[in-house]
Amino acid sequence: MSYDPARHHRRSIRLKGHDYAGGGVYFVTICAHREFIAWARGKPFGGVSPRREEWATCVSPRREEWATCVSPVRGIMAEEWVRCGEVRDDVFPGECVVMPDHFHGLIRIQKGQSALGHVIGAFKAAVSRRIRRGDTHVAPDTHVAPDIRIWHRNYYEMIVRSAEAERRIAEYIRMNPWRCVQEFGGGLRGIGNPALWNGEKLGVLCSRTTRATCVSPVLLPEADIYLGGWHSPKEKEMLDWLLKKGRRVIACPAWGIEDAAFAPGVRTALEENRMLILEMRDTSGNLAAAEARNRFVIEHADRLFTPYISRGGMLDRLLNEVSKASLS
């Protein structure tokens, strides 16, 4: 094919006048090629769907995209990102995250021999080589065909000009996977670590009119995972205690997941992979929504902790219904 300047031109997207070999901090985004994403969708690693605890490290909103971010590819990219600094004295890779169709990374380069383009080019090449040859991290039958392109030709960078901007970007990278909304079916959406749903769950429920002294959070039974709506005053107190103690929690709040993600202590729990937030179909916060939420907790908990129940109240009625149903 002859050269056609209208089709074959390459235009630089780098900032004119900036010395990319002169040192600096950069926020880099590299996009995966659609051919590789399509290959990964049609051929999960080892021919088996990834375990929930694997894709929890890089959440995708759609099931068909799991294969692009399960542990083999994610592990290779994370290792090669660290190696950028191990093989060069003037390069210091920072926070990074592997998403279903792109990679984000913060990187600091001191003034010296390394230029940003050379570092990113070497990173992309190293990742591609390991995926193509079938790394020890990758099942033998998962080689990418030579004609399938893995990365887009270029990459995008933002020059980070202050320590405060670097802090904000690092926080954005850490939170990026948990901002992906997952569909759980049955009208449920969620953010956080979906692997928690597979654990043994203690349902925690308390009536709204609970006396302040009825139970201390310290008396909560030991459990792998605590499940609740965390809506009544006593439930909120217990949730606050659980988050401060670093326990694993599933929350079904009365409001949307976007607002719930920024409640006190919740962001830290999401970053530390110990929280799952499920959004109920009805987020109106009215009595009907509260009843649906409590019923959900009762039905899905492996055991229940109900330290105080108002006689004749909604929670009392729901538990009685469950007891009668189990006896019939």
C-alpha positions in Angstrom: 0.0 0.0 0.0 1.5 3.4 -1.0 1.9 6.2 1.5 -1.2 8.4 1.8 -0.5 11.5 4.0 -4.3 11.8 4.7 -4.4 8.3 6.2 -0.9 7.5 7.4 0.2 10.7 9.2 1.2 10.5 12.8 0.7 13.5 14.9 2.3 13.8 18.3 0.1 14.3 21.4 2.9 15.3 23.6 3.0 18.9 25.0 5.1 21.1 22.8 8.1 22.6 24.5 8.0 20.3 27.5 11.3 18.4 28.2 10.2 14.9 28.9 13.7 13.9 29.7 14.1 16.8 32.2 12.3 15.1 35.1 8.8 15.5 36.5 5.8 13.6 37.8 3.2 12.3 35.3 -0.2 10.7 35.4 -0.2 8.2 32.6 -3.2 6.4 30.9 -2.6 3.5 28.4 -5.5 2.0 26.6 -5.9 -1.6 25.6 -6.6 -2.3 22.0 -10.2 -3.4 21.1 -8.8 -6.6 19.4 -7.2 -7.7 22.7 -10.3 -6.9 24.7 -12.4 -8.9 22.2 -10.0 -11.8 22.5 -10.1 -11.7 26.3 -13.9 -11.6 26.3 -14.1 -14.7 24.1 -11.2 -16.7 25.8 -11.0 -16.3 29.6 -7.7 -17.4 31.1 -7.5 -21.2 31.2 -10.9 -21.4 29.6 -12.5 -21.0 33.0 -14.4 -18.0 34.4 -12.3 -16.2 37.0 -13.1 -16.7 40.7 -14.9 -13.8 42.4 -11.8 -13.1 44.6 -9.7 -12.7 41.5 -11.8 -10.1 39.7 -12.5 -8.3 43.0 -9.1 -6.7 42.6 -10.2 -5.0 39.4 -13.9 -4.7 39.1 -15.7 -4.5 35.8 -19.4 -3.4 35.5 -20.1 -6.2 32.9 -19.5 -9.9 33.2 -18.1 -10.2 29.7 -15.2 -7.9 30.6 -13.9 -9.9 33.6 -11.3 -11.6 31.5 -9.5 -8.4 30.7 -8.8 -7.7 34.4 -8.4 -10.9 36.3 -5.2 -11.7 38.2 -2.9 -13.0 35.4 -2.9 -9.9 33.2 -3.3 -7.6 36.2 -0.3 -9.3 37.9 1.9 -9.0 34.9 1.1 -5.3 34.5 1.6 -4.5 38.2 5.0 -6.4 38.2 6.3 -4.7 35.1 5.2 -1.3 36.5 7.4 -1.9 39.6 10.2 -3.1 37.3 10.2 0.3 35.6 11.9 1.6 38.7 14.0 -1.5 39.5 15.9 -1.3 36.2 16.4 2.5 36.2 17.9 4.6 39.0 16.1 7.8 38.0 12.5 6.3 37.7 10.1 5.9 40.6 6.7 4.3 39.7 3.8 5.1 42.1 0.1 4.2 42.4 -1.3 2.2 39.5 -4.5 0.4 38.7 -5.6 -2.0 35.9 -9.1 -1.4 34.6 -11.0 -3.5 32.0 -9.8 -1.5 29.0 -7.0 0.8 30.3 -4.2 1.3 32.7 -3.5 4.3 35.0 -0.2 5.0 36.7 1.6 7.8 38.5 5.3 8.0 37.8 8.2 10.3 38.9 11.2 10.7 36.7 14.3 12.5 37.9 16.4 14.5 35.5 18.8 12.1 34.0 19.0 9.5 31.2 15.4 8.3 31.2 12.6 10.0 29.2 8.9 9.3 29.8 8.3 8.0 26.3 11.2 5.5 26.6 9.9 4.3 30.0 6.3 3.8 28.9 7.4 2.2 25.6 9.5 -0.4 27.5 6.7 -1.0 30.0 4.2 -1.7 27.2 6.7 -4.0 25.4 7.5 -6.0 28.5 3.9 -6.6 29.3 3.2 -7.6 25.7 6.1 -10.1 25.6 5.0 -11.8 28.8 1.4 -12.1 27.8 2.3 -13.4 24.3 4.8 -16.1 25.4 2.6 -17.5 28.2 4.1 -16.4 31.4 4.3 -18.6 34.6 1.4 -16.4 35.8 -0.7 -17.4 32.7 -2.2 -20.7 31.8 -0.3 -22.4 28.8 -3.3 -22.2 26.4 -3.8 -18.5 26.7 -1.2 -17.2 24.2 -2.4 -14.1 22.3 -2.1 -14.6 18.6 0.7 -12.5 17.0 -1.7 -10.6 14.9 -3.7 -9.4 17.9 -2.6 -6.0 19.1 -2.6 -5.5 22.9 -2.0 -1.8 23.4 -3.0 1.3 21.5 0.0 2.8 19.7 0.2 5.9 22.0 -0.5 6.8 25.6 -1.8 9.9 27.4 -0.1 11.8 30.1 -0.9 14.7 32.4 2.0 16.7 33.9 1.5 16.8 37.7 2.7 20.2 38.9 2.1 20.1 42.7 2.2 17.8 45.6 -1.5 18.4 46.2 -2.3 17.4 42.6 -0.2 14.3 43.0 -2.1 13.4 46.2 -5.5 13.8 44.6 -4.5 11.7 41.5 -3.1 9.0 43.8 -6.5 8.9 45.6 -8.4 8.8 42.3 -6.3 5.8 41.2 -6.9 3.9 44.4 -10.6 4.5 44.3 -11.0 3.9 40.5 -11.9 0.2 40.7 -14.5 0.7 43.4 -16.3 3.5 41.4 -17.2 0.8 38.8 -20.8 -0.1 39.4 -21.5 -3.8 39.2 -24.9 -5.4 38.3 -25.7 -8.3 40.6 -29.1 -9.2 39.0 -32.5 -8.9 40.5 -32.3 -5.1 40.4 -29.2 -5.0 42.6 -26.3 -2.8 41.9 -23.2 -2.5 44.0 -19.7 -1.1 44.5 -16.8 -2.6 46.5 -15.5 -6.1 47.0 -18.0 -8.7 45.6 -16.0 -11.6 47.0 -17.4 -10.7 50.4 -20.8 -12.1 49.3 -19.3 -15.6 49.3 -18.4 -15.4 53.0 -20.4 -16.4 56.1 -22.6 -13.4 56.9 -24.0 -12.3 60.2 -27.1 -10.2 59.7 -27.4 -7.3 62.2 -30.8 -5.8 62.8 -32.1 -3.4 65.5 -35.5 -1.6 65.7 -35.4 2.2 65.3 -36.7 2.7 68.9 -33.8 0.7 70.4 -32.9 2.0 73.8 -29.4 3.6 73.8 -28.1 1.3 76.5 -29.6 -2.0 75.2 -26.3 -3.3 73.7 -22.8 -2.2 73.2 -21.1 -2.7 69.8 -18.3 -4.4 71.7 -20.8 -7.3 72.4 -21.3 -8.0 68.7 -20.7 -11.7 68.0 -17.5 -12.6 66.0 -18.3 -13.1 62.3 -16.5 -13.3 59.0 -18.7 -10.6 57.5 -21.4 -8.4 58.9 -24.5 -7.7 56.8 -27.0 -5.0 57.5 -28.9 -1.9 56.3 -27.2 0.1 59.1 -30.1 2.5 59.2 -31.4 2.6 62.8 -29.4 4.7 65.3 -28.1 1.5 67.0 -27.2 -0.1 63.7 -25.3 3.1 62.7 -23.4 2.9 66.0 -22.4 -0.7 65.3 -21.4 0.1 61.7 -19.1 2.9 62.9 -17.5 0.5 65.4 -17.0 -2.2 62.8 -15.4 0.2 60.3 -13.0 1.6 63.0 -12.0 -2.0 64.0 -11.3 -2.9 60.4 -14.0 -5.6 60.1 -15.5 -6.8 56.8 -19.0 -5.3 56.1 -21.7 -5.6 53.5 -24.1 -2.5 53.6 -27.5 -2.1 52.1 -28.1 1.6 52.7 -31.4 3.5 52.3 -29.8 5.8 49.8 -27.9 5.3 46.5 -24.4 3.8 46.3 -22.9 7.0 45.0 -23.7 8.8 48.3 -22.9 5.9 50.5 -19.4 5.5 49.2 -18.3 8.7 50.9 -19.8 8.2 54.4 -17.3 8.5 57.2 -15.0 5.4 57.3 -16.5 3.9 54.2 -13.9 5.1 51.7 -11.1 3.6 53.7 -13.0 0.3 54.0 -13.4 0.3 50.2 -9.8 1.0 49.6 -8.8 -1.8 51.9 -11.0 -4.3 50.0 -13.2 -5.0 53.1 -16.6 -3.5 52.1 -19.4 -4.2 49.6 -22.2 -1.7 49.2 -25.4 -2.9 47.6 -28.1 -0.6 46.4 -31.6 -1.8 46.9 -34.2 -1.3 44.1 -36.1 1.2 46.2 -33.8 4.0 47.6 -36.7 6.2 48.7 -35.9 5.6 52.4 -39.6 5.2 53.3 -41.1 2.5 55.4 -41.7 0.1 52.4 -38.1 0.5 51.4 -36.9 -0.2 55.0 -39.1 -3.3 55.1 -37.6 -4.6 51.8 -34.1 -3.9 53.1 -34.6 -5.7 56.4 -36.3 -8.7 54.6 -33.2 -8.8 52.3 -30.9 -9.0 55.3 -33.0 -11.7 57.0 -33.2 -13.8 53.8 -29.5 -13.7 52.9 -27.8 -13.8 56.3 -26.3 -17.2 57.5 -27.3 -16.2 61.1 -28.9 -13.2 62.7 -28.0 -10.9 65.6 -31.1 -8.9 66.8 -30.3 -7.5 70.2 -33.4 -5.4 70.5 -36.8 -5.7 68.6 -39.8 -3.5 69.3 -42.7 -5.7 70.1 -45.3 -5.5 67.4 -43.0 -3.4 65.2 -42.0 -4.1 61.6 -38.9 -6.1 62.4 -40.8 -8.2 64.9 -43.4 -9.0 62.2 -40.8 -9.9 59.6 -38.9 -12.3 62.0 -42.2 -13.9 63.0 -43.0 -14.5 59.3 -39.7 -16.1 58.8 -40.1 -18.3 61.8 -43.5 -19.5 60.7 -42.3 -20.2 57.2 -39.4 -22.3 58.5 -41.8 -24.4 60.6 -44.3 -25.0 57.7 
